[in-house]
Amino acid sequence: MTQRIWVYLTLATVTLINVISHANVQQDAHTKSFGDALNYYRMSEQTAAPVDNPFALRMLSPWLVHRAHLLTGLSLDTLWLTLTIAATLIAAVVFFEFLWNHLNLQLFTAALVAVALACTFWYAPYVFSNPYLVDPLNNLLYMAALWFAFSKRLTLFTLVVIIGAANKETTLLLAPLYPVLAWTRHRSLRHREVIAGAIATVIAVAAYIGYRIWAQHLIGGNYSFGAGQGNSSLLENIRFALDGTKGTVQLDVFTTFHFLWVIFAYGLYRLYRREGLRNPLLIASLWLFACCLAGRLVATDTGRVFIMMAPLILAVTAVVLDQHRGDKQRLWIGLLIATYAGLQLRWVQPPAALIIDLAAAIGFALLIHTGQLTPRPPRLNGVAATIKPRSTRSNQEDTDILPADQAP
């Protein structure tokens, strides 16, 4: 319990420093907001405000701020920032617990990677500088939904997806993930867990359709699904989204997570070599990456789209780094995470940042090449997790640590 409290305090301290560094705490801060935030702020002033599509149907965050304003009398600016800080900090705490308790990683790795998440630009510093967005609550609900999917809690998973869809419709993309994960475990479409997941997906989609009908009636307007601002058609929205940021999309995708993409790709490779298409982290990562690619077709902010992968990219990174437990290796890992935090806080800008990314990737390669794996049973509520024995393949791989519910 003492260790957990210290980690929570560390995450709170990192969050506070980022708030001080990036947030505008003036009472009229909303007058300097821009883009999507203008619509969400107006919705917090008036529930069901007839703003542009698709913002008008993302009611949950603005409604929470509006209700809090009526109950407390605090300014909308203060309440938006409060919601943003609370959702972001809770998401980091939940992520730490996911790494430590579900993936059974050592405390050092779980805490350090949770700090990395709290420093990821589009996940924390950006939303602190522009708090009038639905993204922070969306990130928290994504984290909760993924954990429930991995831990096979179908009812809670479906409930989070339905609630999250009222905050931002992209949460609905997670609904098919549960039956997909169930199918990879059982390899049978007739298995009751697969069928239950499929039924839950239909329920979530039906609930969202019902919510759209109710919301449009409340607003008094007609908002086409997938349409953009001005209620343009889906095709026009795609054309508008693809017309911007020509020639920079690859860089925008890469700088969302910088050199962690390299560790992430290596981690997926190791998971595939070890289990094939059965590991839930691998399946969820592939699914969500495909969803982000599809989402980029209707959205112009590449970083804000791909940040939805943050829990998975950093979780896979944590699994890879957790294999290296010696003191010298921990020093290397600490330097890698510190480098990542510096890049995410934008202390260095491209092209210099790309040189640092290359150096960090080389450092990771050296860690893998020269580091000696010294796995030990990680803590899981006082119970040691199971260690997978060395592979019996001809090209034997290093010992890997599996979550307890995946160990042979």
Stockholm file with secondary structure:
# STOCKHOLM 1.0

chainA/1-408         MTQRIWVYLTLATVTLINVISHANVQQDAHTKSFGDALNYYRMSEQTAAPVDNPFALRMLSPWLVHRAHLLTGLSLDTLWLTLTIAATLIAAVVFFEFLWNHLNLQLFTAALVAVALACTFWYAPYVFSNPYLVDPLNNLLYMAALWFAFSKRLTLFTLVVIIGAANKETTLLLAPLYPVLAWTRHRSLRHREVIAGAIATVIAVAAYIGYRIWAQHLIGGNYSFGAGQGNSSLLENIRFALDGTKGTVQLDVFTTFHFLWVIFAYGLYRLYRREGLRNPLLIASLWLFACCLAGRLVATDTGRVFIMMAPLILAVTAVVLDQHRGDKQRLWIGLLIATYAGLQLRWVQPPAALIIDLAAAIGFALLIHTGQLTPRPPRLNGVAATIKPRSTRSNQEDTDILPADQAP
#=GR chainA/1-408 SS CHHHHHHHHHHHHHHHHHHHHHCCCSTTGGGGCCTHHHHHHHHHHSTTCCCCTTGGGCCHHHHHHHHHHHHHCCCHHHHHHHHHHHHHHHHHHHHHHIIIIISCCCHHHHHHHHHHHHHCTTTTHHHHHSCSSSHHHHHHHHHHHHHHHHTTCHHHHHHHHHHHHHHCGGGGGGTTHHHHHHHHHHCCTTSHHHHHHHHHHHHHHHHHHHHHHHHHHHHTSCCCTTCCGGGCCHHHHHHHHHHSSTTTHHHHHHHHHTTHHHHHHHHHHHHHHHHSTTCHHHHHHHHHHHHHHHHHTSCSCHHHHHGGGHHHHHHHHHHHHTTCCSHHHHHHHHHHHHHHHHHHTTSSCTTHHHHHHHHHHHHHHHHHHHCCCCCCCCEETTEECCEECCCCSSSCCCCEECCGGGCC
#=GC SS_cons         CHHHHHHHHHHHHHHHHHHHHHCCCSTTGGGGCCTHHHHHHHHHHSTTCCCCTTGGGCCHHHHHHHHHHHHHCCCHHHHHHHHHHHHHHHHHHHHHHIIIIISCCCHHHHHHHHHHHHHCTTTTHHHHHSCSSSHHHHHHHHHHHHHHHHTTCHHHHHHHHHHHHHHCGGGGGGTTHHHHHHHHHHCCTTSHHHHHHHHHHHHHHHHHHHHHHHHHHHHTSCCCTTCCGGGCCHHHHHHHHHHSSTTTHHHHHHHHHTTHHHHHHHHHHHHHHHHSTTCHHHHHHHHHHHHHHHHHTSCSCHHHHHGGGHHHHHHHHHHHHTTCCSHHHHHHHHHHHHHHHHHHTTSSCTTHHHHHHHHHHHHHHHHHHHCCCCCCCCEETTEECCEECCCCSSSCCCCEECCGGGCC
//
